Amino acid sequence: MIKKMIILIIMGLTLSSCQLFTEAIKDNMYRVERARERKELSKKDGPSAIVVDEYKEDVEKVIQDIMKRPINKKVEFGGTTLLIPENTRINSKHGNIVDEKTGYGIAVIFYIEDYCTEVFYRKKIEENKYIMLFYNHRDKSLDTVAQKIIKANGFTKTCK
């Protein structure tokens, strides 16, 4: 009788720990995916290129150069035409601005959402479809570039 009770207790402990193993596996898969995303975003043409020591100085120079450029290049994004700085393009994978001369990406990012929020600058494309502009407004250089893009394209912070 005691032997059966001990076996039942051990089986119960074993089966209850299966959930812990499942959660641990899911957690590790999530971490690997996040690491893969960070690596992708930190590539030379990604929005996080500036955080890579190898690119940092050059990306800062590119941002200073882009600040001086006129906003006159027309590009298609999300079913509408946008104006961006000359000699740049939009990275189709991440939506960030990329300098065509050097290939470095900067952290001024366009993305499409199906809702309106008053947190980011946006432009309505059609009913329930908005282009959002995301950037670090505390970085004065990026703020200068983004504000020029905002003015040229008529982005707003209101949902009306």
Rosetta constraint file for C-alpha pairs under 8 A:
AtomPair CA 1 CA 5 HARMONIC 6.37 0.50
AtomPair CA 2 CA 6 HARMONIC 6.17 0.50
AtomPair CA 3 CA 7 HARMONIC 6.24 0.50
AtomPair CA 4 CA 8 HARMONIC 6.12 0.50
AtomPair CA 5 CA 9 HARMONIC 6.17 0.50
AtomPair CA 6 CA 10 HARMONIC 6.16 0.50
AtomPair CA 7 CA 11 HARMONIC 6.06 0.50
AtomPair CA 8 CA 12 HARMONIC 6.05 0.50
AtomPair CA 9 CA 13 HARMONIC 6.20 0.50
AtomPair CA 10 CA 14 HARMONIC 6.10 0.50
AtomPair CA 11 CA 15 HARMONIC 6.07 0.50
AtomPair CA 12 CA 16 HARMONIC 6.03 0.50
AtomPair CA 13 CA 17 HARMONIC 6.17 0.50
AtomPair CA 14 CA 18 HARMONIC 6.71 0.50
AtomPair CA 15 CA 19 HARMONIC 7.69 0.50
AtomPair CA 16 CA 20 HARMONIC 7.52 0.50
AtomPair CA 17 CA 21 HARMONIC 6.49 0.50
AtomPair CA 18 CA 22 HARMONIC 6.21 0.50
AtomPair CA 19 CA 23 HARMONIC 6.14 0.50
AtomPair CA 20 CA 24 HARMONIC 6.07 0.50
AtomPair CA 21 CA 25 HARMONIC 6.15 0.50
AtomPair CA 22 CA 26 HARMONIC 6.25 0.50
AtomPair CA 23 CA 27 HARMONIC 6.01 0.50
AtomPair CA 24 CA 28 HARMONIC 6.18 0.50
AtomPair CA 25 CA 29 HARMONIC 6.20 0.50
AtomPair CA 26 CA 30 HARMONIC 6.19 0.50
AtomPair CA 27 CA 31 HARMONIC 6.26 0.50
AtomPair CA 28 CA 32 HARMONIC 6.19 0.50
AtomPair CA 29 CA 33 HARMONIC 6.24 0.50
AtomPair CA 30 CA 34 HARMONIC 6.18 0.50
AtomPair CA 31 CA 35 HARMONIC 6.12 0.50
AtomPair CA 32 CA 36 HARMONIC 6.17 0.50
AtomPair CA 33 CA 37 HARMONIC 6.23 0.50
AtomPair CA 34 CA 38 HARMONIC 6.18 0.50
AtomPair CA 35 CA 39 HARMONIC 6.16 0.50
AtomPair CA 36 CA 40 HARMONIC 6.20 0.50
AtomPair CA 37 CA 41 HARMONIC 6.12 0.50
AtomPair CA 38 CA 42 HARMONIC 6.12 0.50
AtomPair CA 39 CA 43 HARMONIC 6.60 0.50
AtomPair CA 40 CA 46 HARMONIC 7.08 0.50
AtomPair CA 41 CA 46 HARMONIC 4.77 0.50
AtomPair CA 41 CA 47 HARMONIC 5.94 0.50
AtomPair CA 41 CA 48 HARMONIC 5.38 0.50
AtomPair CA 41 CA 49 HARMONIC 7.11 0.50
AtomPair CA 41 CA 94 HARMONIC 7.69 0.50
AtomPair CA 42 CA 46 HARMONIC 5.53 0.50
AtomPair CA 42 CA 47 HARMONIC 6.86 0.50
AtomPair CA 42 CA 48 HARMONIC 4.61 0.50
AtomPair CA 42 CA 49 HARMONIC 4.60 0.50
AtomPair CA 42 CA 50 HARMONIC 7.70 0.50
AtomPair CA 42 CA 51 HARMONIC 7.11 0.50
AtomPair CA 42 CA 52 HARMONIC 6.64 0.50
AtomPair CA 43 CA 48 HARMONIC 7.33 0.50
AtomPair CA 43 CA 49 HARMONIC 5.71 0.50
AtomPair CA 44 CA 49 HARMONIC 5.31 0.50
AtomPair CA 44 CA 55 HARMONIC 7.17 0.50
AtomPair CA 44 CA 103 HARMONIC 6.80 0.50
AtomPair CA 44 CA 104 HARMONIC 5.28 0.50
AtomPair CA 44 CA 105 HARMONIC 6.26 0.50
AtomPair CA 45 CA 49 HARMONIC 6.70 0.50
AtomPair CA 45 CA 91 HARMONIC 7.30 0.50
AtomPair CA 45 CA 98 HARMONIC 6.05 0.50
AtomPair CA 45 CA 103 HARMONIC 5.76 0.50
AtomPair CA 45 CA 104 HARMONIC 4.76 0.50
AtomPair CA 45 CA 105 HARMONIC 4.10 0.50
AtomPair CA 45 CA 106 HARMONIC 7.71 0.50
AtomPair CA 46 CA 91 HARMONIC 7.58 0.50
AtomPair CA 46 CA 94 HARMONIC 6.88 0.50
AtomPair CA 46 CA 96 HARMONIC 6.95 0.50
AtomPair CA 46 CA 98 HARMONIC 7.83 0.50
AtomPair CA 46 CA 104 HARMONIC 7.43 0.50
AtomPair CA 46 CA 105 HARMONIC 4.96 0.50
AtomPair CA 46 CA 106 HARMONIC 7.07 0.50
AtomPair CA 46 CA 107 HARMONIC 7.88 0.50
AtomPair CA 47 CA 94 HARMONIC 7.39 0.50
AtomPair CA 47 CA 96 HARMONIC 5.76 0.50
AtomPair CA 47 CA 97 HARMONIC 7.68 0.50
AtomPair CA 47 CA 105 HARMONIC 5.33 0.50
AtomPair CA 47 CA 106 HARMONIC 4.99 0.50
AtomPair CA 47 CA 107 HARMONIC 4.32 0.50
AtomPair CA 47 CA 108 HARMONIC 7.14 0.50
AtomPair CA 47 CA 109 HARMONIC 7.29 0.50
AtomPair CA 48 CA 52 HARMONIC 7.57 0.50
AtomPair CA 48 CA 105 HARMONIC 7.50 0.50
AtomPair CA 48 CA 106 HARMONIC 7.12 0.50
AtomPair CA 48 CA 107 HARMONIC 6.43 0.50
AtomPair CA 49 CA 55 HARMONIC 6.26 0.50
AtomPair CA 49 CA 56 HARMONIC 7.03 0.50
AtomPair CA 49 CA 59 HARMONIC 7.23 0.50
AtomPair CA 49 CA 104 HARMONIC 7.11 0.50
AtomPair CA 49 CA 105 HARMONIC 6.19 0.50
AtomPair CA 49 CA 106 HARMONIC 7.03 0.50
AtomPair CA 50 CA 55 HARMONIC 5.93 0.50
AtomPair CA 50 CA 56 HARMONIC 4.45 0.50
AtomPair CA 50 CA 57 HARMONIC 7.80 0.50
AtomPair CA 50 CA 59 HARMONIC 5.76 0.50
AtomPair CA 50 CA 60 HARMONIC 7.35 0.50
AtomPair CA 50 CA 106 HARMONIC 7.34 0.50
AtomPair CA 51 CA 55 HARMONIC 7.59 0.50
AtomPair CA 51 CA 56 HARMONIC 6.18 0.50
AtomPair CA 52 CA 56 HARMONIC 5.86 0.50
AtomPair CA 53 CA 57 HARMONIC 7.79 0.50
AtomPair CA 55 CA 59 HARMONIC 5.95 0.50
AtomPair CA 56 CA 60 HARMONIC 6.25 0.50
AtomPair CA 57 CA 61 HARMONIC 6.43 0.50
AtomPair CA 58 CA 62 HARMONIC 6.19 0.50
AtomPair CA 58 CA 104 HARMONIC 7.94 0.50
AtomPair CA 59 CA 63 HARMONIC 6.17 0.50
AtomPair CA 59 CA 104 HARMONIC 6.18 0.50
AtomPair CA 59 CA 105 HARMONIC 7.35 0.50
AtomPair CA 59 CA 106 HARMONIC 7.06 0.50
AtomPair CA 60 CA 64 HARMONIC 6.38 0.50
AtomPair CA 61 CA 65 HARMONIC 6.23 0.50
AtomPair CA 62 CA 66 HARMONIC 6.06 0.50
AtomPair CA 62 CA 99 HARMONIC 7.20 0.50
AtomPair CA 62 CA 102 HARMONIC 7.91 0.50
AtomPair CA 62 CA 104 HARMONIC 7.37 0.50
AtomPair CA 63 CA 67 HARMONIC 6.15 0.50
AtomPair CA 63 CA 106 HARMONIC 7.02 0.50
AtomPair CA 63 CA 141 HARMONIC 6.69 0.50
AtomPair CA 63 CA 142 HARMONIC 7.08 0.50
AtomPair CA 64 CA 68 HARMONIC 6.98 0.50
AtomPair CA 64 CA 141 HARMONIC 6.78 0.50
AtomPair CA 65 CA 69 HARMONIC 6.94 0.50
AtomPair CA 66 CA 85 HARMONIC 6.72 0.50
AtomPair CA 66 CA 99 HARMONIC 7.81 0.50
AtomPair CA 66 CA 145 HARMONIC 7.12 0.50
AtomPair CA 67 CA 141 HARMONIC 7.00 0.50
AtomPair CA 67 CA 144 HARMONIC 6.60 0.50
AtomPair CA 67 CA 145 HARMONIC 5.35 0.50
AtomPair CA 69 CA 85 HARMONIC 5.86 0.50
AtomPair CA 69 CA 86 HARMONIC 6.24 0.50
AtomPair CA 70 CA 85 HARMONIC 5.61 0.50
AtomPair CA 70 CA 86 HARMONIC 6.21 0.50
AtomPair CA 71 CA 83 HARMONIC 5.99 0.50
AtomPair CA 71 CA 84 HARMONIC 5.01 0.50
AtomPair CA 71 CA 85 HARMONIC 4.10 0.50
AtomPair CA 71 CA 86 HARMONIC 6.06 0.50
AtomPair CA 71 CA 148 HARMONIC 7.00 0.50
AtomPair CA 71 CA 149 HARMONIC 6.67 0.50
AtomPair CA 71 CA 152 HARMONIC 6.92 0.50
AtomPair CA 72 CA 83 HARMONIC 5.68 0.50
AtomPair CA 72 CA 84 HARMONIC 6.12 0.50
AtomPair CA 72 CA 85 HARMONIC 5.99 0.50
AtomPair CA 72 CA 86 HARMONIC 5.82 0.50
AtomPair CA 73 CA 82 HARMONIC 7.98 0.50
AtomPair CA 73 CA 83 HARMONIC 5.31 0.50
AtomPair CA 73 CA 84 HARMONIC 5.26 0.50
AtomPair CA 73 CA 85 HARMONIC 5.97 0.50
AtomPair CA 73 CA 86 HARMONIC 5.07 0.50
AtomPair CA 73 CA 87 HARMONIC 7.56 0.50
AtomPair CA 73 CA 88 HARMONIC 7.84 0.50
AtomPair CA 74 CA 81 HARMONIC 6.27 0.50
AtomPair CA 74 CA 82 HARMONIC 5.60 0.50
AtomPair CA 74 CA 83 HARMONIC 4.73 0.50
AtomPair CA 74 CA 84 HARMONIC 6.58 0.50
AtomPair CA 75 CA 81 HARMONIC 5.50 0.50
AtomPair CA 75 CA 82 HARMONIC 5.36 0.50
AtomPair CA 75 CA 83 HARMONIC 6.44 0.50
AtomPair CA 75 CA 84 HARMONIC 7.40 0.50
AtomPair CA 75 CA 89 HARMONIC 7.63 0.50
AtomPair CA 75 CA 90 HARMONIC 7.93 0.50
AtomPair CA 76 CA 80 HARMONIC 5.61 0.50
AtomPair CA 76 CA 81 HARMONIC 4.58 0.50
AtomPair CA 76 CA 82 HARMONIC 6.25 0.50
AtomPair CA 77 CA 81 HARMONIC 6.22 0.50
AtomPair CA 77 CA 82 HARMONIC 6.79 0.50
AtomPair CA 78 CA 112 HARMONIC 6.86 0.50
AtomPair CA 78 CA 125 HARMONIC 7.98 0.50
AtomPair CA 78 CA 131 HARMONIC 7.30 0.50
AtomPair CA 79 CA 125 HARMONIC 7.47 0.50
AtomPair CA 80 CA 125 HARMONIC 6.83 0.50
AtomPair CA 82 CA 153 HARMONIC 6.27 0.50
AtomPair CA 83 CA 149 HARMONIC 6.84 0.50
AtomPair CA 83 CA 152 HARMONIC 6.48 0.50
AtomPair CA 83 CA 153 HARMONIC 6.22 0.50
AtomPair CA 84 CA 88 HARMONIC 7.08 0.50
AtomPair CA 84 CA 89 HARMONIC 7.61 0.50
AtomPair CA 84 CA 149 HARMONIC 6.12 0.50
AtomPair CA 85 CA 149 HARMONIC 7.68 0.50
AtomPair CA 87 CA 99 HARMONIC 6.33 0.50
AtomPair CA 87 CA 100 HARMONIC 5.43 0.50
AtomPair CA 87 CA 101 HARMONIC 6.97 0.50
AtomPair CA 88 CA 97 HARMONIC 6.48 0.50
AtomPair CA 88 CA 98 HARMONIC 5.40 0.50
AtomPair CA 88 CA 99 HARMONIC 4.48 0.50
AtomPair CA 88 CA 100 HARMONIC 5.01 0.50
AtomPair CA 88 CA 101 HARMONIC 7.95 0.50
AtomPair CA 89 CA 97 HARMONIC 5.76 0.50
AtomPair CA 89 CA 98 HARMONIC 5.29 0.50
AtomPair CA 89 CA 99 HARMONIC 6.64 0.50
AtomPair CA 89 CA 100 HARMONIC 6.59 0.50
AtomPair CA 90 CA 95 HARMONIC 5.62 0.50
AtomPair CA 90 CA 96 HARMONIC 5.49 0.50
AtomPair CA 90 CA 97 HARMONIC 4.77 0.50
AtomPair CA 90 CA 98 HARMONIC 5.98 0.50
AtomPair CA 91 CA 95 HARMONIC 4.94 0.50
AtomPair CA 91 CA 96 HARMONIC 5.31 0.50
AtomPair CA 91 CA 97 HARMONIC 6.25 0.50
AtomPair CA 91 CA 98 HARMONIC 6.29 0.50
AtomPair CA 92 CA 96 HARMONIC 7.94 0.50
AtomPair CA 94 CA 109 HARMONIC 7.44 0.50
AtomPair CA 95 CA 109 HARMONIC 5.26 0.50
AtomPair CA 95 CA 110 HARMONIC 4.94 0.50
AtomPair CA 95 CA 111 HARMONIC 6.02 0.50
AtomPair CA 96 CA 105 HARMONIC 6.70 0.50
AtomPair CA 96 CA 106 HARMONIC 6.52 0.50
AtomPair CA 96 CA 107 HARMONIC 6.19 0.50
AtomPair CA 96 CA 108 HARMONIC 5.41 0.50
AtomPair CA 96 CA 109 HARMONIC 4.03 0.50
AtomPair CA 96 CA 110 HARMONIC 6.08 0.50
AtomPair CA 97 CA 105 HARMONIC 5.83 0.50
AtomPair CA 97 CA 106 HARMONIC 5.68 0.50
AtomPair CA 97 CA 107 HARMONIC 7.10 0.50
AtomPair CA 97 CA 108 HARMONIC 5.87 0.50
AtomPair CA 97 CA 109 HARMONIC 6.53 0.50
AtomPair CA 98 CA 103 HARMONIC 6.08 0.50
AtomPair CA 98 CA 104 HARMONIC 5.61 0.50
AtomPair CA 98 CA 105 HARMONIC 4.20 0.50
AtomPair CA 98 CA 106 HARMONIC 6.21 0.50
AtomPair CA 99 CA 103 HARMONIC 5.21 0.50
AtomPair CA 99 CA 104 HARMONIC 5.53 0.50
AtomPair CA 99 CA 105 HARMONIC 6.35 0.50
AtomPair CA 99 CA 106 HARMONIC 7.99 0.50
AtomPair CA 100 CA 104 HARMONIC 7.78 0.50
AtomPair CA 107 CA 134 HARMONIC 7.98 0.50
AtomPair CA 107 CA 135 HARMONIC 5.95 0.50
AtomPair CA 107 CA 136 HARMONIC 7.51 0.50
AtomPair CA 107 CA 142 HARMONIC 7.44 0.50
AtomPair CA 108 CA 133 HARMONIC 7.12 0.50
AtomPair CA 108 CA 134 HARMONIC 5.97 0.50
AtomPair CA 108 CA 135 HARMONIC 4.80 0.50
AtomPair CA 108 CA 136 HARMONIC 7.83 0.50
AtomPair CA 108 CA 142 HARMONIC 7.01 0.50
AtomPair CA 108 CA 146 HARMONIC 6.65 0.50
AtomPair CA 109 CA 133 HARMONIC 5.70 0.50
AtomPair CA 109 CA 134 HARMONIC 5.06 0.50
AtomPair CA 109 CA 135 HARMONIC 6.33 0.50
AtomPair CA 110 CA 131 HARMONIC 6.52 0.50
AtomPair CA 110 CA 132 HARMONIC 5.62 0.50
AtomPair CA 110 CA 133 HARMONIC 4.77 0.50
AtomPair CA 110 CA 134 HARMONIC 6.37 0.50
AtomPair CA 111 CA 131 HARMONIC 5.62 0.50
AtomPair CA 111 CA 132 HARMONIC 5.32 0.50
AtomPair CA 111 CA 133 HARMONIC 6.74 0.50
AtomPair CA 111 CA 134 HARMONIC 7.94 0.50
AtomPair CA 112 CA 129 HARMONIC 6.93 0.50
AtomPair CA 112 CA 130 HARMONIC 5.63 0.50
AtomPair CA 112 CA 131 HARMONIC 4.58 0.50
AtomPair CA 112 CA 132 HARMONIC 6.03 0.50
AtomPair CA 113 CA 128 HARMONIC 7.92 0.50
AtomPair CA 113 CA 129 HARMONIC 5.85 0.50
AtomPair CA 113 CA 130 HARMONIC 5.35 0.50
AtomPair CA 113 CA 131 HARMONIC 6.46 0.50
AtomPair CA 113 CA 132 HARMONIC 7.08 0.50
AtomPair CA 114 CA 128 HARMONIC 4.85 0.50
AtomPair CA 114 CA 129 HARMONIC 4.51 0.50
AtomPair CA 114 CA 130 HARMONIC 6.17 0.50
AtomPair CA 115 CA 128 HARMONIC 5.64 0.50
AtomPair CA 115 CA 129 HARMONIC 6.53 0.50
AtomPair CA 115 CA 130 HARMONIC 6.80 0.50
AtomPair CA 116 CA 122 HARMONIC 7.82 0.50
AtomPair CA 116 CA 128 HARMONIC 7.57 0.50
AtomPair CA 116 CA 130 HARMONIC 6.76 0.50
AtomPair CA 116 CA 159 HARMONIC 5.89 0.50
AtomPair CA 117 CA 157 HARMONIC 7.87 0.50
AtomPair CA 117 CA 158 HARMONIC 7.73 0.50
AtomPair CA 117 CA 159 HARMONIC 6.80 0.50
AtomPair CA 118 CA 157 HARMONIC 5.15 0.50
AtomPair CA 118 CA 158 HARMONIC 5.56 0.50
AtomPair CA 118 CA 159 HARMONIC 6.56 0.50
AtomPair CA 119 CA 157 HARMONIC 6.88 0.50
AtomPair CA 120 CA 132 HARMONIC 6.31 0.50
AtomPair CA 120 CA 133 HARMONIC 6.31 0.50
AtomPair CA 120 CA 134 HARMONIC 6.40 0.50
AtomPair CA 120 CA 157 HARMONIC 6.23 0.50
AtomPair CA 121 CA 132 HARMONIC 5.83 0.50
AtomPair CA 121 CA 133 HARMONIC 5.42 0.50
AtomPair CA 121 CA 134 HARMONIC 7.36 0.50
AtomPair CA 121 CA 150 HARMONIC 7.49 0.50
AtomPair CA 121 CA 155 HARMONIC 5.64 0.50
AtomPair CA 121 CA 156 HARMONIC 5.13 0.50
AtomPair CA 121 CA 157 HARMONIC 4.80 0.50
AtomPair CA 122 CA 130 HARMONIC 6.29 0.50
AtomPair CA 122 CA 131 HARMONIC 5.43 0.50
AtomPair CA 122 CA 132 HARMONIC 4.39 0.50
AtomPair CA 122 CA 133 HARMONIC 6.07 0.50
AtomPair CA 122 CA 155 HARMONIC 5.01 0.50
AtomPair CA 122 CA 156 HARMONIC 5.46 0.50
AtomPair CA 122 CA 157 HARMONIC 6.31 0.50
AtomPair CA 122 CA 158 HARMONIC 7.98 0.50
AtomPair CA 123 CA 130 HARMONIC 5.53 0.50
AtomPair CA 123 CA 131 HARMONIC 5.23 0.50
AtomPair CA 123 CA 132 HARMONIC 6.67 0.50
AtomPair CA 123 CA 154 HARMONIC 7.00 0.50
AtomPair CA 123 CA 155 HARMONIC 4.95 0.50
AtomPair CA 123 CA 156 HARMONIC 6.56 0.50
AtomPair CA 124 CA 128 HARMONIC 7.89 0.50
AtomPair CA 124 CA 129 HARMONIC 6.17 0.50
AtomPair CA 124 CA 130 HARMONIC 4.46 0.50
AtomPair CA 124 CA 131 HARMONIC 6.46 0.50
AtomPair CA 125 CA 129 HARMONIC 5.61 0.50
AtomPair CA 125 CA 130 HARMONIC 5.46 0.50
AtomPair CA 125 CA 131 HARMONIC 6.96 0.50
AtomPair CA 126 CA 130 HARMONIC 7.17 0.50
AtomPair CA 135 CA 142 HARMONIC 6.97 0.50
AtomPair CA 135 CA 143 HARMONIC 7.33 0.50
AtomPair CA 135 CA 146 HARMONIC 7.16 0.50
AtomPair CA 136 CA 142 HARMONIC 6.69 0.50
AtomPair CA 136 CA 143 HARMONIC 6.85 0.50
AtomPair CA 137 CA 142 HARMONIC 6.82 0.50
AtomPair CA 137 CA 143 HARMONIC 4.91 0.50
AtomPair CA 138 CA 143 HARMONIC 7.04 0.50
AtomPair CA 139 CA 143 HARMONIC 5.96 0.50
AtomPair CA 140 CA 144 HARMONIC 6.12 0.50
AtomPair CA 141 CA 145 HARMONIC 6.50 0.50
AtomPair CA 142 CA 146 HARMONIC 6.00 0.50
AtomPair CA 143 CA 147 HARMONIC 5.89 0.50
AtomPair CA 144 CA 148 HARMONIC 6.37 0.50
AtomPair CA 145 CA 149 HARMONIC 6.47 0.50
AtomPair CA 146 CA 150 HARMONIC 6.03 0.50
AtomPair CA 147 CA 151 HARMONIC 6.14 0.50
AtomPair CA 148 CA 152 HARMONIC 6.14 0.50
AtomPair CA 149 CA 153 HARMONIC 6.08 0.50
AtomPair CA 150 CA 154 HARMONIC 5.85 0.50
AtomPair CA 150 CA 155 HARMONIC 4.98 0.50
AtomPair CA 150 CA 156 HARMONIC 7.59 0.50
AtomPair CA 151 CA 155 HARMONIC 6.70 0.50
